[in-house]
Every structure is written in C-alpha cells, then in structure tokens.
Amino acid sequence: MDTVSIVLFLLLAVVVSGAISRMLPISLPTPLVQILLGAAIGLSTSYRVELDPELFLLLFLPPLLFLDGWRIPKDELFKDVSTVVELALGLVLLTVIGMGLFIHWMIPAMPMAVAFALAAVVSPTDPIAVAAIAARVPIPKRMMHILEGESLLNDASGLVCLRFAIAAALTGTFSAGAAALNFLWVAGVGLAIGVAVTLAVTRAKAWVTKRWGEDTGSQILVSLLIPFGSYLLAEHVHASGILAAVSAGVTMSFAEISRQAMAVTRMRRNSVWDTIQFTLNGIIFVLLGEQLPAILSGAKETAALTGHSAPWWLGVYVIAIVAGLAALRFAWVWVSLRLTILRKRDNHSEMQSPDWRLVAAMSFAGVRGAITLAGVLTLPLALDDGTAFPARDLAIFLAAGVIIVSLLLASIGLPLLLKGLVMPPEPSKQAEEDTARVATAEAAIRAIERRQHALAEERGEADIYAAAGTRIMDFYRERIESRSQGLSEARREEEQLARDFQLVGVHAEREALVELARARAIGSEVARKLTRELDLSEARYRG
C-alpha cells in the first residue's frame, strides 16, 4: 500500500508542477519546479522512496531513449551529423577523461573509477530541460535539432562509459585493450538487437493486421513493449540495453514508413507516448527533489569523505565541476562550429569565426537532467565482496548539485542569449512541401476518378457520382493551384488568411457545440463525435 501511495504522490506532484510553472510570473523551468515540489514532499511526509538502481534503470531509461530515437528528425540529424557526432562522442570522451581526472585530483578520497563514473553521468545533456527553459524564448530550429541529436547519442555514449567505469570500480582492474573489445561487443550487439527486435515485431504486427485487422489498444501496447524487450534481450547477452533501446527507436521511424498503422492508432499512440514522456521525466525530477532532504541531511558525513568537515565544501566542488564542464563544452563547441557548420565551401576563403553568443548559447544549452540523475542512481549499493560502494553518496550529491546549478544558470543565461540569435540559415523546405502536397492531391484526383467510373459502370446513375466526385476533386484542385510554382506572395498571404478564418469558424462551432451540450439539446455521444471532428479540423488548419 505504501508503494501505491508513493506512486500516486509522485504523479500528483508531476501534474501540480506543470500547473505551477505556468502560473509563475517568472520564467522558471518546469524541472526546477518539480525538484522543489519533490523536496517539499520529502520534508513534509513520512514516505521515503528506496530506489533500486537496476529497477530504476529498467523503468525509466528504455522508453525515454526509445522515444528520442523514434521522434528525432532524421534528415536534420544527418544534415548536421558531423557536428552532432563531434558533440555526442568527442565531447563525451573528452568530458569523461578530463573531468574524471579533474574530479579525482580535486577529491583524492574519491577512487579514480568512481570519479570517471561521475564524469560519465554528467556528460549527457537533456534537451527536454532546455526546451522547458526556452519555452518563452524562440529557440532556433537548427540549434534544437543539433541539441536533440547530441542528446540522443551522448545519452548512449555517456551511459556506456558509465558501465565500464562501474565495472572497473567493482573489479578494481581496467584494461584498455579488453575494454575496447568489450566496447565493440557491447555497442555492436546492442545496436543490432534493437534493430532486429523492432523489425521482427513490426513485421509480425503487420502480418497479423493484414489477416485479422488492427486493434488500436494492442498496437499501442506493442510499441510500449519494444524498448523494454530490446533492453532486456541486450542485457541478457551482456550487450548495451541503452544502445538497443536507442537503435530500436531509430528503426521504428523507418519501419513505420513501410508498415503504416491506422490514423486513429497513430493519434492515440502519440497521445500515450506524450503522456509517458511527460510523466517519466517529471517523476525523475520529483524523485531528485524527494531524495534531496536525505542527501543534505548526510552532507556533513558526505563532506567528511572528502577530508573536510564543513559541508560548504560540497558546494565548492559542485561549482568547480559545473565550471569545468562549461569550459570544456565552450571550447569544444567553438572548435566544432568552426570546423563544420560555419566552414565555407570555398576552399580559397577563410573559415568564419563563430559568434560568441552562438557558442555561449550552445554551451548554456548543455543542461544536465533526467539521464544524469537516472545514471548516477544506478551506481551499485555494494561491491562484489559485499562492502559499500565507495563514495556513492558523494557522487549522487555532486551529480544532483550539477543538475540543479546547470538548470539555474541556463534558466537565467539562455533566454538572454537566445534573444535575436540567428543560426546559419537552413534551406527552405517550402518547395519540398509544395511538391509533396501537389503529388498527393494529384494521386487523390486519379483515385476519385477511377472510383467514379467504377461506380457508374456498376450501378448506373453516373450524374450523382460525377457531382459528388467533382465536389471533392475541386478541393484537391484548389490545393494544386495554391501550391503551383511561381505562387505570388499575395496568394500565400491569402491562403494564410483563409486558414485563420477557418480556425475562427472552428472556434465558433466549438462554442456553439458547448452551449448545445450544456442545454441538453444534444446527447453526449453526438457531442463527443462532433468535438473529435472539430479537434481534427483545428489540428489540420494549425498544421
């Protein structure tokens, strides 16, 4: 019963935190509100969450990483793949090695392997926290795409490094050659399992659907099970479950192209996954806040591990780690942007120097969040011989401090840096969109004409089919005309105004429908049906 109560408290805290963050007059990111609310729960209730590291890893990371891989824009990722790889792999390795050595030098009482483990968990960034911070300030799309791609890959690379660091801490030995071979197995097999599981499941699902029809609930449940199945299978063969979940998500987006689900299934599935993403990320931050009172209560004992008696030394270490991470990221981002995005194609001209605001914004956007917390909480409770894992409480305290400080710094600095910031321009996709809309409209007209002729030959009464078909085809012909080459700016403005008027009409329909329902002039079934139609219309016109 206590477990159920704790889960309900956490879910309620996630809901309340979202409402509070919208009510506050200042732009305080939702993750910070969730941490504060979690701390209030930890101080005001007798409930305590005892976190099992392996269970925590299994419940939270596979679905989050799977969804990141599934939804990340693939074209944008491939366009800036060099920058993303430099940030996600090169910067992670530099952070693990550089910060690991720095942390061990700064805190000699922390074993080298544990220092590298801490460096590994603070290396991944969290784009969801960045999006929450930048919610009231437009963030350039290209920057967000780079941050999403970086987060997707550095989550995996950072957690794989964490795995090796924990293994070194447990065994007391580390071999570079053995680690390299183990990495090839862990990474290669993990990626392969994620791809194989997703392809096998989607093909089996398509085969069943083709013969016996599609059940929306089952389809959604299958999509929820894929990341857990990939993760568990990879871990069973001692490969990386994290990479398996990521590759499963990436594969899912490609598998869906050839094996489409019904429209209602996709809409409901998207809603379910949005809820899961919001819930899991929120619970992680609330859990961080809930754990803070216990972590702070043992601050004096934790500080004693470092050789100091004053707890304020822990704050000094957190600030030092955040400063080291910021310095490494600033230098790496400057070099990365100079060598990739801002490099001119003309070999005879000099490379552009990145704008300091752009570099600073990318650096401030390196906020640590859910993955860092999830990773540090997976540190084992004990070594193989049964003794307590060295400096575990210290590592958790420092990681939690890095998350909070990075969120605070980004919430203050990032909105200021983003105002008026312009990324190197992206090519317009308007022509690509227009081509797709024209092609699909032409295909629709041909299909309607074939259906008209078939019905006329089968049933006669060609006039009624011609009238009905013409009415629908006129809609598609208007689309073709509006997307034709050489469309004037005035016509495009007219199209936008037409969409605005359509939205006005939909809102009026919705208000009238509400009044009819309140007056009991229509039943709940009719109201629900018409509301759904209006929701679809509004989504279409806003898109």
Secondary structure, DSSP 8 states (H G I E B T S, - for coil): -HHHHHHHHHHHHHHHHHHHHHH-SS---HHHHHHHHHHHHHHH-S------HHHHHHHHHHHHHHHHHHHS-HHHHHHTHHHHHIIIIIHHHHHHHHHHHHHHHH-TTS-HHHHHHHHHHTS---HHHHHHHGGGS---HHHHHHHHHHHHHHHHHHHHHHHHHHHHHHHS---HHHHHHHHHHHHHHHHHHHHHHHHHHHHHHHHHHHHH---HHHHHHHHHHHHHHHHHHHHHTTS-HHHHHHHHHHHHHHHHHHS---HHHHHHHHHHHHHHHHHHHHHHHHHHHHHHHHHHHTHHHHHHHTT-S-THHHHHHHHHHHHHHHHHHHHHHHHHHHHTTT--S-TTS------HHHHHHHHHT----HHHHHHHTTS-SB-TTSSB-TTHHHHHHHHHHHHHHHHHHHHHHHHHHHTT---S-----HHHHHHHHHHHHHHHHHHHHHHHHHHHHHH--HHHHHHHHHHHHHHHHHHHHHTSTT--HHHHHHHHHHHHHHHHHHHHHHHHHHHHHHTTSS-HHHHHHHHHHHHHHHHHHH-
